[in-house]
């Protein structure tokens, strides 16, 4: 049995610049961090070696992996030529909430299949392979930040170069500042799950056909550099302000990124102590990330009492194999 653990990610600025419609014309960049909420993927031989089972929100059992409905599991098992196994995934957070559950699953399954096959990939290579699977092989209209954000741990600055390559640079943050950041970043679940695909398709189209939308994304990449500087200098007030400025830009990129209900929650948050914030992921629902100084958090929590808060902190491990059982599958 192999068990992998892959963190979810939170992005602070630059989201959307990881799409090829943008980074092939202008370098993209994102400031993000992995967090201590995880996707767990387990793989072990099936009791009946003629059957392959995939267990997620549904359970699939097939005699031929080509008939698996879960696209990522099907593609990867075919790529690795592995069958007669049981693959199970569980997560700390629901899918469709803007914390990159799909890419965390892809990254975690690649890591598990490598261990199962006796192979080793660096975290960077796992991220690159996850991009190939999701974007090139499965044709998902997504970018590259989630794969790198979940595979590689810690706070990092990810650059999406015009030739399609990706550069990941760890961001060095003073320990006291990191503790303050963890204390003053809050996550609230809006209760709405979403599929990022339609929003990202529209955003891709808009960036190609609308110069104002393209210029908006250019500004968002500039904000990624600004927020990195604010963080490394310990200016967390400015960090919170840039979150707000970035959200005001992001909501212009495509329809469906926000909603009247989400706008009302964000307005309430700003009126009750939050310096800034953003909806995580492509938009449409999921988690609302807020920056709020410690002495104002009681008032903020009271104002958002209808939402579920998710306590979290940054983490630095990235995707890991956390258990290797006896090799009994031969």
C-alpha angles and dihedrals in degrees: 000000000000124000123188129189120205124182125230118236138231119203122205106187142355098043112160094033088093092074117103091231085069111027094051086063101032130014112260129210140181135193108214144149137208114238136209095260114098151200113220121203122188126190128182138147116284118245086235103046090200090067132069118201128195116192121191125118083329132033119232125186119184139164092216121043090215088075096056109122097206100091099207095046091045094049096047096045088050091048092051093039090230125149138151092062138115116230118192128181129192129172141194091227133042121255119258096037101114098257096107100257093160095053092041087057092049092048093046094048092049089051091048095047091049091053090045089052095044093249130132127212126178115240089253092053091048089053092048092049091048089055090051092051098045101036107027104028101032097030096227112172092231138116134239105253097089095055093051093037092057101035096050118052132223136032107319145170110227120197123198106206125210092246090061097256123126129223121199121197122183113231113226111220126180111253094238091049091049090052090050090048091052090049096048101042112087131187123208124184112227092202092239122111121196146180111242094205101086094044092049092047090055092044091051090051093046094051090054098044105030119062092196091057090049091050089049090058091047088057090049090056089051088053090054089061091045094051091047089054092048090051097047091048092049094243096142094163088063088044089060093046092053090051087059094046090050093051091052088055097042094055088062095060100078144347117267096035089114138009137208090260093051091044089054092051091049092048089051090050093051091047091052104049110293112132092198146327147166143215108258124236124009091328135243096111141324123100129002112213115206134184111213129163113244097249092057099046097092090059091045094050090049091052092050096041091130091064127075113242118217113206110216145155137199117269133197107204105085120193114348141176101236100176135029116182129196113303099248101142100093 
